Amino acid sequence: MTQVTIYLEEDTLAAAKEAAARSKLSVSKWFAQFAEAEKARNVGDWDSFWADTDAMKKPGEDDAWDFLLDPKQRYAGLGQDLPRESMD
């Protein structure tokens, strides 16, 4: 487990201590739960982002990102590579 040092104004520290006491937690555990909640919120943001992106797709429409997963589609339509010139 990692230790963290934070610097707070006295009134901010007092508010954190009061919140921790109301939650029946140590200040350290209260801050840890605060950080865990922020981490979960960020994950939730990505989940909602991808859900919103999927919702924009029209019914029956091909997934425009399939080419990233399928190597046969990845280079389809890019044309033919030109012959290489010798480096000699």
C-alpha positions as CSV (number, residue, x, y, z in Angstrom):
1,M,0.0,0.0,0.0
2,T,1.3,3.4,-0.9
3,Q,1.5,6.4,1.5
4,V,0.6,9.9,0.4
5,T,1.3,13.2,2.0
6,I,-1.2,16.0,1.3
7,Y,-1.2,19.6,2.3
8,L,-4.5,21.2,3.3
9,E,-5.7,24.4,4.8
10,E,-6.7,24.1,8.4
11,D,-10.4,24.6,7.7
12,T,-10.3,22.0,4.9
13,L,-8.6,19.5,7.2
14,A,-11.3,20.2,9.8
15,A,-14.0,19.5,7.3
16,A,-12.3,16.2,6.2
17,K,-12.0,15.2,9.9
18,E,-15.7,15.9,10.5
19,A,-16.8,14.0,7.4
20,A,-14.6,11.0,8.4
21,A,-16.0,11.1,11.9
22,R,-19.6,11.1,10.5
23,S,-18.7,8.1,8.4
24,K,-17.0,6.4,11.4
25,L,-13.8,6.2,9.5
26,S,-10.2,7.4,10.0
27,V,-9.3,10.4,7.9
28,S,-6.9,8.2,5.9
29,K,-9.6,5.6,5.2
30,W,-12.1,8.4,4.3
31,F,-9.6,9.9,1.8
32,A,-9.0,6.4,0.4
33,Q,-12.7,5.9,-0.2
34,F,-12.9,9.3,-1.8
35,A,-10.2,8.3,-4.2
36,E,-11.8,4.9,-4.9
37,A,-15.1,6.7,-5.7
38,E,-13.3,9.0,-8.1
39,K,-11.6,6.0,-9.8
40,A,-15.0,4.3,-10.2
41,R,-16.6,7.5,-11.6
42,N,-13.9,7.7,-14.2
43,V,-14.5,4.1,-15.2
44,G,-18.2,4.9,-15.4
45,D,-17.5,7.8,-17.6
46,W,-15.7,5.5,-20.1
47,D,-18.5,3.0,-19.9
48,S,-21.1,5.7,-20.7
49,F,-18.9,7.0,-23.4
50,W,-18.8,3.7,-25.2
51,A,-22.5,3.1,-24.6
52,D,-23.3,6.5,-26.1
53,T,-21.0,5.7,-29.1
54,D,-22.7,2.4,-29.6
55,A,-26.1,4.1,-29.4
56,M,-25.2,6.4,-32.3
57,K,-24.9,3.4,-34.6
58,K,-28.0,3.0,-36.8
59,P,-29.8,-0.4,-36.8
60,G,-28.3,-2.7,-39.4
61,E,-25.3,-0.5,-39.9
62,D,-21.9,-2.1,-40.1
63,D,-19.6,-1.4,-37.2
64,A,-17.1,1.1,-38.6
65,W,-14.5,-0.1,-36.1
66,D,-14.6,-3.8,-37.2
67,F,-11.6,-3.2,-39.5
68,L,-9.4,-2.8,-36.4
69,L,-10.2,-6.3,-35.3
70,D,-10.1,-8.0,-38.7
71,P,-6.8,-7.9,-40.5
72,K,-8.5,-8.8,-43.8
73,Q,-10.6,-5.6,-43.5
74,R,-7.9,-3.5,-42.1
75,Y,-6.1,-2.9,-45.4
76,A,-9.0,-3.5,-47.8
77,G,-9.6,-0.6,-50.1
78,L,-6.3,1.0,-49.5
79,G,-5.1,0.0,-53.0
80,Q,-1.9,-1.8,-54.1
81,D,1.5,-1.0,-52.7
82,L,3.9,0.4,-55.3
83,P,6.9,-1.8,-56.2
84,R,9.9,-1.1,-54.0
85,E,13.0,0.5,-55.4
86,S,16.3,-1.1,-54.7
87,M,18.5,0.6,-52.1
88,D,21.7,-0.3,-54.1
